Amino acid sequence: MIIPIVGLAVDAGVLFVLKTMVSASADAAAIAAARSLSVGLTIDAQKASATADALAFFNANMKPGSYGTKNQSVAIDIAESSYRTRTVTVTAQLDAPQYFMRYLGFNSTHIVASGKASRRDVNLMLVLDRSGSMKDSVPPAADNGAPCTTMRNAAATFVNMFAEERDRLGLITYGGSWYLSFAPSKTFKTGSPSMLSRIASISCNGGTGTGTALWNAYDQVSKINEPGTLNMIVLFTDGYANLVHANFPVRTASDTRYGYTTGYKQWSTTNKSYSGTTTCSSYSTSCTMEPSPCVDPSGNLYDRNAGQTTRNYTAPNWNPNYKPSPIRGGLTQAAGDTYSLGTGATYGLITEKASSATDVNDPIVSAAGCAFTTDYPGNNNSSSNRVYNNGNSSTPVYPTNVRRDIAFMPDIDVNNVNTDGYKDILRYSSGSYVNRKRVDRPMDVTGAGMNVADNVGILARNDNTIKPALYTIGLGSNGGVDHELLRRIANDPASPVYDDTKMVGMYAYAPTPTDLNQAFVRIASEILRIAQ
């Protein structure tokens, strides 16, 4: 009686240990297989890769014949278990040896265990900053390296971690303008052109229009409209979001503001021309500035009635019938990539959208859509020295004249996103545009750009239909990034406005270009962890 009792206890213990080992091995094999579903350019190749990895992982953890076991078999099933979700089921069987219980005729016990892991497919927009601060130094400096080249390589590694024909990936690149470099597609590795080839062709130049690029990435995910998938946006940047795309009103009234490059000559009512000492030629010097002397597309100056060739109005009595349409474009700061400069250059307007994947020069047009062969036409009644600039003219353009030509920063950008919010923006305290946001201070332009980017993050998080998760990567090699803004956009747990009721993302920081690949891999691993 003692032998069966002791034998049952010992053999039951052995069976429990073996059952635990088989179950753990099956779980590990299922997880490995789910992760391997991204390996291969076809669905059949991905299943073959997943099956091979499942077997390899199971056998590595539970070698056939180990611990006296026999007849070990492993079955792997890969199925579409629900909408855009694939489930890997690993079922293992073997015969476990009995020791004491052999005296009662039980030589072995059959053990069956299974493991299951799922992988949801991903819709992902990758948003890459290709601004001028990302440009590779020649030769590469020790503190700068080659950030543009490093970004391209890291982004390619990131893309290769996702599954062709199952995941859908797209690419937006941005500087002062944004471009849909690769429309969302499931053939992002094998398409012609492929997303990888688009990444390889990126060159870096221009401003940092983060908010508009982020909004367009969100728009692309929204248009896919697949609530059952994991919808993701991954944003990379190396600087402050210092540019705003908006419909800027043309300045038609006098006020006091900082100067610009070409200076300002007052209108002489006696000579009927612009003359006198050039003033307001410093970005840090204020003056009372008259309205923009730009012409509209038909060639009419601001102080004329339609069709007239002579001036009927003089400062400060500008033509009340002149009601120019707002001009769409991007306003940025050229004084430094920080949110701390009250004086300095503001610059624009920059075209909202690049015309091609290789268009990285961010064409500049003056605020009222015009440029002057000579900055002021004076009393010239002809239009021969006034050239309407549509972005293709070879006529010199003075991008700092934007300070003179546009009236104020609108309350919303081109996508109806608020320019107020996260950062404070100074407003004009007197003149015709009192309480309107200033456009002649770098700090306020950058503040508006950061507010738009932050507000796009809020907009995306509040989308309860597609529920996108946002991830951000910051590179700190050129003066750093605003860590708080990138945490806010991602709804990172370290964000001061973290909301655990919304989709949680992650902010990864790369202090130098050499850390960039690790940051991209960290984000990809987090996304795939959630997917599996």
TABELMO-V472773 format. One record per residue. N is the residue number from 1. SS is DSSP state (2 for helix, 1 for strand, 0 for the rest). NEAR is the number of other ideal C-beta (glycine too) atoms within 8 Angstrom. D_CENTER is the distance of its C-alpha to the mean C-alpha in Angstrom with 1 decimal. Layout:
N	SS	NEAR	D_CENTER
N	SS	NEAR	D_CENTER
//
This chain:
1	0	4	73.6
2	2	5	71.9
3	2	8	70.5
4	2	11	68.6
5	2	8	67.2
6	2	9	65.9
7	2	13	64.8
8	2	10	62.8
9	2	8	61.1
10	2	10	60.3
11	2	14	59.3
12	2	8	57.1
13	2	8	55.3
14	2	11	54.7
15	2	11	53.5
16	2	8	51.1
17	2	8	49.6
18	2	13	49.3
19	2	11	47.8
20	2	8	45.2
21	2	10	44.4
22	2	13	44.2
23	2	11	41.9
24	2	9	39.6
25	2	15	39.6
26	2	16	38.8
27	2	11	35.9
28	2	12	34.5
29	2	19	35.1
30	2	15	33.3
31	2	11	30.2
32	2	12	30.3
33	2	18	30.8
34	2	14	27.8
35	2	11	25.6
36	2	13	27.2
37	0	16	26.4
38	0	12	23.3
39	0	9	25.8
40	0	12	27.2
41	0	7	26.3
42	0	8	28.5
43	2	8	29.1
44	2	7	32.7
45	2	10	31.5
46	2	17	29.1
47	2	10	32.0
48	2	9	34.3
49	2	12	32.0
50	2	16	31.6
51	2	11	35.4
52	2	9	36.2
53	2	13	33.9
54	2	17	35.5
55	2	11	38.9
56	2	9	38.2
57	2	13	36.8
58	2	15	39.7
59	2	10	42.3
60	2	6	40.9
61	2	10	41.3
62	0	12	44.5
63	0	6	46.5
64	0	7	49.1
65	0	7	52.5
66	2	7	51.3
67	2	6	53.4
68	2	7	56.0
69	0	13	53.9
70	1	9	54.7
71	1	7	53.4
72	1	11	49.7
73	1	7	47.5
74	1	14	43.8
75	1	7	42.4
76	1	14	38.7
77	1	7	37.5
78	1	12	34.0
79	1	7	33.6
80	1	6	31.3
81	1	7	32.1
82	1	6	30.1
83	0	4	27.4
84	0	8	24.7
85	1	12	26.2
86	1	13	28.3
87	1	12	30.9
88	1	17	32.8
89	1	12	36.3
90	1	17	38.4
91	1	12	42.1
92	1	17	44.4
93	1	10	48.2
94	1	14	50.9
95	1	10	54.4
96	1	15	54.8
97	1	11	58.2
98	0	11	60.7
99	0	9	63.1
100	2	12	65.6
101	2	11	65.2
102	2	9	66.7
103	2	8	70.1
104	2	7	69.5
105	0	5	68.5
106	0	9	64.6
107	0	6	63.4
108	1	9	59.7
109	1	9	57.1
110	1	8	54.4
111	1	12	50.8
112	1	7	47.9
113	1	11	44.4
114	1	10	41.0
115	1	14	37.3
116	1	9	34.5
117	1	12	30.7
118	1	11	28.1
119	1	13	24.7
120	1	9	22.6
121	0	14	20.6
122	1	14	16.8
123	1	14	14.5
124	1	14	11.1
125	1	16	8.0
126	1	13	6.4
127	1	15	3.5
128	1	13	5.8
129	1	14	7.2
130	0	14	10.7
131	0	16	12.3
132	2	9	16.0
133	2	12	16.0
134	2	13	14.6
135	0	9	17.7
136	0	11	20.3
137	0	9	23.5
138	0	4	26.7
139	0	4	28.3
140	0	9	25.6
141	1	7	26.3
142	0	5	26.9
143	0	6	24.3
144	0	12	21.7
145	1	14	22.4
146	0	10	20.3
147	2	18	16.6
148	2	13	15.5
149	2	8	17.9
150	2	13	17.1
151	2	16	13.4
152	2	11	14.6
153	2	9	17.2
154	2	13	15.1
155	2	13	12.6
156	2	11	15.8
157	2	11	17.3
158	2	13	14.5
159	2	14	14.9
160	0	8	18.7
161	0	10	18.7
162	0	13	18.2
163	0	11	21.1
164	0	14	21.9
165	0	9	23.4
166	0	11	22.4
167	0	13	18.6
168	1	13	16.5
169	1	15	13.4
170	1	16	11.4
171	1	14	9.2
172	1	16	7.4
173	1	13	8.0
174	1	16	8.3
175	0	17	10.9
176	0	13	13.2
177	0	15	12.6
178	1	13	10.2
179	1	12	11.5
180	1	10	11.5
181	1	11	12.7
182	1	13	13.7
183	1	6	14.5
184	1	11	14.4
185	1	11	17.6
186	0	8	19.8
187	0	9	21.1
188	0	17	18.0
189	0	11	20.4
190	0	8	23.4
191	0	9	22.4
192	0	4	23.4
193	0	6	21.2
194	0	12	19.3
195	2	15	15.7
196	2	11	17.1
197	2	8	18.9
198	2	13	15.9
199	2	14	14.1
200	2	8	17.6
201	0	8	17.8
202	0	13	14.8
203	0	8	16.4
204	0	15	15.0
205	0	11	16.2
206	0	14	15.6
207	0	14	14.0
208	0	19	10.7
209	0	19	9.6
210	2	15	6.5
211	2	19	8.0
212	2	17	8.9
213	2	14	6.0
214	2	15	4.6
215	2	13	8.4
216	2	12	8.9
217	2	14	7.0
218	2	15	9.2
219	2	9	11.9
220	2	14	12.0
221	2	15	12.4
222	2	9	14.9
223	2	6	16.8
224	2	11	17.4
225	0	7	19.1
226	0	9	20.2
227	0	8	20.8
228	0	7	22.6
229	0	11	19.7
230	1	11	17.1
231	1	15	14.0
232	1	14	10.8
233	1	16	7.0
234	1	15	5.9
235	1	15	3.2
236	1	15	5.6
237	1	15	7.4
238	0	14	11.1
239	0	14	12.1
240	0	12	12.5
241	0	16	10.7
242	0	14	13.9
243	1	17	13.8
244	1	15	14.6
245	1	14	15.3
246	1	13	18.4
247	1	8	21.9
248	1	17	23.9
249	0	9	27.6
250	1	16	30.0
251	0	11	32.2
252	0	11	35.8
253	0	11	37.4
254	0	10	38.3
255	1	11	36.9
256	1	8	36.4
257	1	11	33.3
258	1	13	32.4
259	0	15	33.3
260	0	16	31.7
261	0	8	32.5
262	0	9	35.3
263	0	10	37.1
264	1	14	38.8
265	1	11	42.4
266	1	10	44.1
267	1	9	45.7
268	1	10	49.5
269	0	7	51.5
270	0	4	54.6
271	0	7	53.3
272	0	7	50.9
273	1	8	48.2
274	1	11	45.5
275	1	8	47.3
276	1	7	47.9
277	1	4	46.2
278	1	8	42.5
279	1	11	40.8
280	0	13	37.4
281	0	11	36.4
282	0	7	34.7
283	0	11	31.2
284	0	6	33.0
285	0	10	36.0
286	1	7	36.4
287	1	10	38.6
288	1	6	39.5
289	1	11	37.7
290	0	10	38.8
291	0	9	36.6
292	0	12	34.8
293	0	10	37.3
294	0	13	34.9
295	1	12	36.3
296	0	10	35.0
297	0	6	34.8
298	0	6	38.5
299	0	8	39.4
300	0	11	40.5
301	1	8	40.2
302	0	14	39.3
303	0	10	42.9
304	0	14	44.5
305	0	7	45.3
306	0	7	44.2
307	0	4	46.4
308	0	8	48.1
309	0	4	48.5
310	0	6	49.6
311	0	9	48.3
312	0	8	49.5
313	0	8	47.6
314	0	7	47.3
315	0	9	45.3
316	0	6	44.7
317	0	5	45.9
318	0	12	43.0
319	0	10	43.4
320	0	4	42.6
321	0	6	42.3
322	0	11	39.2
323	0	5	36.2
324	0	10	33.5
325	0	5	30.4
326	0	9	27.1
327	1	14	25.1
328	1	10	21.5
329	1	14	19.2
330	1	17	17.0
331	1	17	18.7
332	1	17	17.7
333	1	14	19.7
334	0	10	21.4
335	0	10	23.3
336	0	8	21.1
337	0	9	17.7
338	0	8	18.9
339	0	9	19.6
340	0	4	23.3
341	0	11	24.8
342	0	7	27.1
343	0	9	28.3
344	0	13	27.1
345	0	11	25.7
346	1	17	23.3
347	1	13	22.3
348	1	12	21.7
349	1	16	21.5
350	1	19	18.7
351	0	14	18.3
352	0	11	15.6
353	1	7	14.8
354	0	12	15.7
355	0	5	18.8
356	0	6	18.2
357	0	9	16.2
358	0	6	18.2
359	0	9	18.1
360	0	11	16.6
361	0	6	19.3
362	0	14	17.8
363	0	8	21.3
364	1	10	22.7
365	0	14	24.9
366	0	16	27.0
367	0	18	26.4
368	0	13	29.2
369	0	12	28.4
370	1	12	31.3
371	1	12	32.4
372	1	14	35.9
373	0	8	38.0
374	0	7	39.6
375	0	6	37.5
376	0	8	40.0
377	0	10	42.4
378	0	8	45.1
379	0	9	47.9
380	0	7	47.4
381	0	5	48.0
382	0	5	46.7
383	0	6	43.2
384	0	5	43.7
385	0	10	41.8
386	1	11	38.9
387	1	10	36.2
388	1	10	33.7
389	0	12	30.4
390	0	7	28.1
391	0	7	25.8
392	0	4	28.1
393	0	10	31.1
394	0	2	32.3
395	0	9	33.6
396	0	5	32.4
397	0	10	29.7
398	0	12	29.6
399	2	11	26.0
400	2	13	27.2
401	2	13	29.5
402	2	16	26.7
403	2	13	28.1
404	2	10	31.3
405	2	12	30.2
406	1	16	27.9
407	0	12	29.2
408	0	12	26.6
409	1	16	23.0
410	0	12	22.8
411	0	7	22.2
412	1	8	19.5
413	0	13	16.8
414	0	9	16.9
415	0	9	15.5
416	0	5	18.0
417	0	12	15.7
418	1	9	17.9
419	0	16	17.7
420	0	6	19.8
421	0	8	19.2
422	0	8	18.0
423	0	10	19.4
424	0	4	22.8
425	0	13	23.3
426	0	9	26.8
427	1	9	28.6
428	0	12	31.6
429	0	4	34.8
430	0	6	37.2
431	0	9	37.7
432	0	7	36.7
433	0	10	33.1
434	0	9	34.0
435	0	5	31.4
436	0	10	28.7
437	1	13	25.6
438	0	13	26.2
439	0	15	24.6
440	0	7	26.8
441	0	14	25.4
442	2	16	22.3
443	2	12	21.8
444	2	13	21.7
445	2	17	19.2
446	2	15	16.8
447	2	12	17.7
448	2	14	16.9
449	2	18	13.4
450	2	17	12.8
451	2	16	14.6
452	2	18	12.5
453	2	14	9.2
454	2	13	11.6
455	2	13	13.4
456	2	14	10.6
457	2	14	10.3
458	2	8	14.1
459	2	11	14.2
460	2	11	12.4
461	2	12	14.6
462	0	7	17.6
463	0	11	17.4
464	0	4	20.4
465	0	6	20.5
466	0	11	17.6
467	0	9	16.7
468	0	13	13.1
469	1	13	12.3
470	1	16	9.1
471	1	16	8.8
472	1	17	7.6
473	1	17	9.1
474	1	14	10.7
475	1	17	13.1
476	0	12	16.1
477	0	11	18.2
478	0	12	18.1
479	0	8	19.1
480	0	6	16.7
481	0	13	13.8
482	0	10	14.3
483	2	9	14.6
484	2	8	15.6
485	2	13	12.6
486	2	16	10.3
487	2	13	13.1
488	2	14	13.4
489	2	15	10.0
490	2	14	10.7
491	0	14	14.3
492	0	14	15.5
493	0	5	19.3
494	0	6	19.5
495	0	12	17.8
496	0	6	20.5
497	0	5	19.6
498	0	9	19.3
499	0	7	20.5
500	0	5	22.1
501	0	3	22.7
502	0	8	19.1
503	0	9	16.8
504	0	9	16.4
505	0	12	13.4
506	1	11	13.4
507	1	15	12.3
508	1	12	13.4
509	1	10	14.6
510	1	13	15.8
511	0	6	18.5
512	0	11	19.1
513	2	13	17.9
514	2	7	20.5
515	2	9	18.8
516	2	15	15.5
517	2	11	16.8
518	2	8	18.1
519	2	14	14.8
520	2	15	13.1
521	2	12	16.5
522	2	10	16.6
523	2	14	13.5
524	2	11	14.9
525	2	9	18.2
526	2	10	17.3
527	2	15	15.8
528	2	12	19.0
529	2	7	21.2
530	2	8	20.2
531	2	10	20.7
532	0	10	24.1
//
